[in-house]
Amino acid sequence: MGRNRTVSGKTLSIRAQTVLGALLENENIRAAARAAGVSPGVVYRLLKDPVFTEALEAARRACFDEALGKLKGSSAKAVDRLVCIMGTDDIAEARRAAQAIITLTLRAAETIDIEQRLSVLERHVPGRK
């Protein structure tokens, strides 16, 4: 974080950027404050700042998107492995693998359906692109 981060045309201080990184890497505010070298009060004050919270949410989304990308990249291997296990002579293992494949397939179909419905609804909300 060698330079200041700009959000909505406003610049976060180096200290705010440090706290932001600490919040992403630690499980609670006390631990984040300790890691950033500030008091918990400083963290709480920053969390009341809309520019800071916007930057924090953007950073969290970026972290989540990165993790999701890694999961997507591994999912084909995982499915191949389940299919392989499903073909084994161990009936219990084959049953669990088949059940996992069915469950995951249904969840994926539901998610796609929800995303499509949400997309249609969002198109009808005034002010949305």
Helices and strands as residue ranges (DSSP letters): E 6-7, E 10-11, H 14-25, H 29-36, H 40-47, H 50-86, H 91-123
